[in-house]
């Protein structure tokens, strides 16, 4: 589907991809074993397509990238964080419907 619009964000590229981004960035902290995270997958893909060119969308696998998840205090997943101008702008914890996610992103634009 729209997965080509979703970046893989890692401990190694977080600074470059998220903090230094000129666009707002939605980061989905998730893990493959997390049911609600898997439910959010298609929603993240749809939002990435809908906001292409306006917002970067990426996913961080917390099992593979524990440094950034730890640094940001991620304790439960799915955890969606919107970064704007390199700063943490908004947090959404848990599986949420697409309209709620779009509303949060529109505030960051």
C-alpha positions, 0 to 999 in steps of 0.5 A: 500500500503506502509503505513507501512513504514510511521511513525506517527510523533507527538509533543511528539515523534519528538525529538526521531524519527527525531532529534536523527535519525541515518538516514535522515528523510523526514517529511511530514507536512500535514492536512486531509482537504488539497487537495494537501496533500492528492495528495502527500499521495501515493507519500510519500508511494511510496518514503517510500517503495523505500528508506526503510532502507536508509531514515525514512519517517514520517507524521505530522498532523499539526492540531493535532501537532501544537507545532512542526509545529509552532516551525519549522515555517510551514505556508503552507502545504504540506511542506516536510522537510528533516532532516539529522544528526538532522538538517534541510537539505532541504525544499520542499513546495507544491505538487511535483512529485516523481522524484523531491522528490527522487532527494532531498532525494538522496542529503541527503544520 
